[in-house]
Amino acid sequence: MWFRKNVKRAKEFNIKPINPMKDIKAVITRTSVLALAGFLSSVYAAEQPPNFTNYVEKIPGTSVTFEMVAIPGGTITIGSPKDQQGRKDNEKEPTTVTVKPFWMEKYEVSWQEFILWVFGEKEEIEKEKAQGISRPTKPYGSVYRDRGEKGYPAIGMSQLAASEYCKWLSYKTGKKYRLPTEAEWEYACRAGATSAYFWGDDPGQAKEYAWYKDNSKETTQPIGKLKPNKFGLYDIVGNVAEWCIKENPEAPGVARGGAFTEPVTGLRCAARMIETPEWNELDPQSPPSKWWLSAADFVGFRVVRSLEDDSSATTGDQAAAAKQENSQPSGNEAVTANYKKYCAGCHGQTGKGDTRLGKMMKARDYSDPAVKATLKDDQMFKAIKEGLTVDGKQVMHPFSEKLNDEEIKGLVEYMKKF
C-alpha cells in the first residue's frame, strides 16, 4: 500500500521507487552489493510516513512564525565533476549519498526571527543561561548593516552564532532544530536534479530563481520573491550563502548556495564558500567577535529538523555533526580550545602575533625569548581578566564574563610555553 501511495511523489522529485514484491528477485540476482544498496535506499525514498508534511512553527511568546518544508529522503549524487564550468578546487568529488527525511525552512532565517535571539529581556536571558543557552554580544555598529530589515534575511552572523540560535530555537519550541549537513543541504537544493544548477545546465535562467552579482544591485533582497526549486525552497541559491554544520569543529565554516555578491557559477548546487579570516577583518575589537563577522554581510542560514528530531539514535553525518557541536573539551583540550577561541585571532596559532589583527594591534611575539623574559603571571592574569589599556586606548577587552579564574590561569600557562 505504501508503494502505491508514494510512487507519484517519488517520481516527481526524480527519485525512482520500485515495487519490492515485483522486482526483488531481479535485484538480488545482481550480485553487486552496490545494486542491492541502491534498491534498499530507493525503497526507503518512497516510504515516507503519512504525517510527514509541511508545517508552520510559531515561536512561543511572539507572533513570529516560519514555515518548514518536508524533504523526502532518498539517494542522489552530490559534488561536481572536474570539468564542470566554474568548478573550484574546494568542491567535493561526485559522491552518492543517502539522506533520511527531514524538514528544511522554506525561506532563509529572517531578521524577524533572528532578532528575537539577539535582543532579549534580562530575566529571560538569565533563565536560559541555566539551561545552557547562550546569547550573542551586541555587534559592532548596526546589526542590519543597511541591508534591509523586515522581510530580509538575517546576515553577518558567525557559524557559531547560527548554531547557538538553533539551540535557542529548540529550547523555545521543544523541537530539535539545527543547521543542515552539507549532504542534506545539497540534496535539498538539487531536489532530484543532476545538472550543475537545480533548474538545469543553462546559467541564463538564474535570474528567475536567484539574487546574485548580475541582478542583486549589490545587496540582499526580500526573501521569497523569485521562483523556488522543486521542493518549494526559496532563495536556496543566491541572496545569502547558508551555513552548514561543521564536519570538523577545528575546520573553517562552510556556507552553501552562493550569495548576492557571487557570479552565476557560484549558484551551482555543488559550489562551496569556505570561511577565511578576511570575513572578520573589519572588526576593531581585540579579540574579534565570535558572534559576528564584520566583513561577511553575504552569509546567513536556514534551519532544518530531522524526522527523528526527538531521537538520540541518529546515525551517519548527522550524529557525528551533533556530537561535534555538543562536545565539551576537558583538561588541556579545554585550554587549547579557549586559546583558539579567544586569543588565536590576534596572536596566531604559534603565539607570534603575526595575524592581520595582531599586526594591526602590534601584538607581542610570545615565542621571542626577550619577550618571554618580561612575562609575569600576575600581570598576564590581570590583563586577561580585566582587559588592557595602552596610552588611553583599550587594546584588549576583559574576559571575566567569559572565563573563570582557573581558565584564565590555564591560558597564562599555555601562552608561556610558546
Helices and strands as residue ranges (DSSP letters): H 2-12, H 20-29, H 33-46, E 55-58, E 65-71, E 74-78, E 95-99, E 102-105, H 111-118, H 122-129, H 159-173, H 182-190, G 203-208, E 241-243, E 254-256, G 264-267, E 272-274, G 277-280, E 299-300, E 304-306, H 316-326, H 332-342, H 344-347, H 356-361, H 369-372, H 377-386, E 388-390, E 393-396, H 405-416
